[in-house]
Amino acid sequence: MSTGNADADEAVLDLLQRDEGLMMDDFIAERPDFSWAQLFLAVDRLSRKNLIMLHRVGLSYRILLMNQAVPHGQDHHREKPAVAHR
């Protein structure tokens, strides 16, 4: 993993540690020092490593750390889990 990738991954994890779940647009607003593509790829990498979880909300996604995930049946926002990576 290159340093840029590690920095973007760390930025995503740091934001999620601070806030319980963020929409993808929130990452872009909070970290203008990274491009949309860098943050999107960081989210993809972290999701594939099962460090974060994505929930579909309308046309966007809410991103959570795996340890912040809402237990099934207690989700009050009518979010749908995104397709799991295999």
C-alpha positions in Angstrom: 0.0 0.0 0.0 1.4 3.3 -0.9 1.7 6.2 1.6 -1.2 8.1 -0.1 -3.4 5.1 0.2 -2.5 4.6 3.9 -3.1 8.3 4.6 -6.6 8.2 2.9 -7.4 5.0 4.8 -6.3 6.5 8.1 -8.3 9.7 7.4 -11.5 7.7 6.8 -11.0 5.6 10.0 -10.2 8.8 12.0 -13.4 10.5 10.9 -15.4 7.4 11.7 -13.8 7.2 15.2 -15.0 10.7 15.8 -18.5 10.5 14.3 -20.7 7.4 14.5 -21.4 6.9 10.8 -21.0 9.4 8.0 -22.4 9.7 4.6 -19.9 9.6 1.7 -20.5 13.3 1.0 -19.5 14.1 4.6 -16.0 12.6 4.0 -15.5 14.8 1.0 -16.6 17.9 3.0 -14.5 17.0 6.1 -11.3 16.2 4.1 -10.8 18.5 1.1 -7.1 17.6 1.1 -8.1 14.3 -0.5 -9.8 13.8 -3.8 -13.2 12.1 -4.1 -11.5 9.2 -5.8 -8.9 8.8 -3.0 -11.6 8.7 -0.4 -13.9 6.4 -2.4 -11.0 3.9 -2.9 -10.1 4.1 0.8 -13.7 3.2 1.7 -13.6 0.4 -0.8 -10.3 -1.0 0.6 -11.5 -0.7 4.2 -14.8 -2.4 3.3 -13.1 -5.3 1.7 -11.0 -5.7 4.8 -14.2 -5.8 6.9 -13.1 -2.7 8.9 -16.1 -0.7 7.9 -19.7 -1.3 6.7 -21.8 0.5 4.2 -25.6 1.0 4.5 -27.6 2.2 1.5 -29.6 5.3 2.4 -31.6 6.5 -0.6 -29.2 7.1 -3.4 -26.1 7.3 -1.1 -24.3 5.3 1.5 -23.8 5.7 5.3 -20.4 4.4 6.4 -19.8 2.9 9.9 -16.9 1.2 11.6 -17.7 -2.5 12.0 -17.9 -2.1 15.8 -20.5 0.7 15.4 -22.8 -1.4 13.3 -26.4 -1.5 14.4 -27.6 -5.0 15.3 -30.2 -6.3 12.9 -33.7 -5.4 13.8 -32.7 -2.2 15.6 -32.1 -0.1 12.6 -34.5 2.8 12.7 -33.4 4.6 9.5 -34.6 1.9 7.1 -31.1 1.5 5.7 -30.3 -1.5 3.5 -26.9 -3.2 3.7 -24.8 -2.7 0.6 -23.7 -5.8 -1.3 -21.1 -7.7 0.7 -17.7 -8.2 -0.9 -16.4 -11.7 -1.2 
